[in-house]
């Protein structure tokens, strides 16, 4: 039996689509603005209890503040070579001088959709660092206009992007789908070459160690990461993630003709966490760190912060890291909400109470990065 809120949401979406089509045919910009504002705010009925009325008024005020926010939500899988970019996230104050993956994607989307950043409100599954690559990064963005043919738009968008960024797929998703907060897990690969000299053809896509490493001992140490742990000692200081407890589901080290591929799958990752884990394993493989140290650091967690000093390993270089996949629950029906237990506006967008468990202002702040 469908949830009542979802049924109501689906009815409103159909109503909105009808209104939008009529608006586009009339070519009246002022009418478009009036309709969007009107349907984004549900004013309380006079029979409501004062407390309920106040809550609804607060919802209406919040909706008014975000009236530029698009009503249709789209998910895209993106691949990129991170060599030329200062990471994924847009660098505030330096939008025209610092190349970022988000920057080139937003410029192309704004041009294709003829809509602003405030309407698109692009989000990513994670903010990859400078030099880190992706074969399965996920973004979502909003639009006031329905996309009738997502594959066609995907190809058009890719044609407008630099050769080192490509859109692999695109689909419409529920309005409360969030590339980061709806994710259930991620898969990263780290490529390592064991060679005495730098290979000029692979140096931007792999890390390198000169001497031999002890593969069985590294695998023994990698097994220590599997399970639920506090990874405070395996993340950079100043990590923005308030929850250092993550679950690693799989950590494999597979040999190839040039070296190894570290494959790690988990519920989530802290800032530079994968590179710290790989760095620690390389120190173990070189005989410079005992696996017991890793177990001890995991047991310490946030009861003792790592501090500024050397932790016993060097963080692995960025260029060997690839974001391979982001895992989500099934969300093929745009009319079925991903997070039905939080409050939404009339378009199904998260409004009061957030995906993160924080208040609406915190969620809106995250959505407007």
C-alpha positions, 0 to 999 in steps of 0.5 A: 500500500503506497505511503499517503505522503507519496501518493499526495506528492505524485498527484502534485507532480502531475499537477505541476507538470501540467502547469509547467507545460501550459506556462511554457506554451504561454511564454510568459516569464512573469506567469512562470515565476508566479506559478512556481512561487505559488506551488512551492508554498502551502499556506496553513488553513485557519482551522489549524492548531496555533503550533501546527500553524507556526510550523507550516508558516516556517515551512512556507518561509523556507520554501520562499527563500529557495524559490529558485530551486528546481523542481525536477531532480536528475542523477548523472554518473560522471567519469573524469581524469583528475590530473588537471583539476584542483579536486571536484568541489568548486573553489569559492572566490576563484571560480574563473581561475581554479579549474574544478570538475564541478566548475566545468560541469556547472558551466555546461549544465547552466548553458544547456538548461539555461538555468542558474547555479541556484536552480541546479544546486548540484551535489556530488557523492563526495569531494575528490581531491586534486589529482584523484580520478573517478570512473563512477562519480555521481552527481544530482542536479535540479531543473525547472524544466522536464528533460524528455530524453535523458540519453540525448541530454547526456550526449549533448552535455558530454560534447560541451565538456572537456575531453577529460570529463564525461557523463556516462549515464543520466536519469530522473530521480525522486526529488529528495534523492541526494548524491551524498546522503542517499548513498549506501556505500562506495568502492575505491581502487588504488593503483600501485606500481612497484618499479625502481624508476618512474614510468612517464606513461602511468605516473599520473594514474598510479602511486609507486614504490621502489622496492619489493613489498610483502603481499601476505603481510599487507593482506593480513593488515588489510583484514584489520580494517574490515568491519565497523571501526572508528577511523579517526587515525586514518583521516586528515585532521580537520576532517569535515565528517562528524562521524568517524565510525565507518564500516569497511565491507571488503579490502582486497589487494590484487597483484598485476604485472606492474604492482597491485590494485587495492580495492576497498568497499565501505559504507562511507569514507572520511577525508583522505581515509583511503589514502591513509589506509593504503599508506599504512599498508605500504609501510607494513609491506615495506617492514616499517610498520607492524600490523598490530599498530593498525589494530591499536590505532583503530582501537584508540579511535577518537579517544586520542586524536592523532596530532600533527606528528608522523603517524608511522606511515606516509599518506599515499599520493593522490593520482593512484586513487579512483572512485569506481562506484557509488551504491544506492537503493533502487530509485527508478520511480521518480514519484517514490521518495527516497526519504519518506520519513523526513518532511518535504515541500509540495514537490517532494524536496527535503524541507523541514528535517534533513537527510543528515538528521540536522535542521532544515537550515543545515540541509539547505546549506549543504544543498547550496554548496 
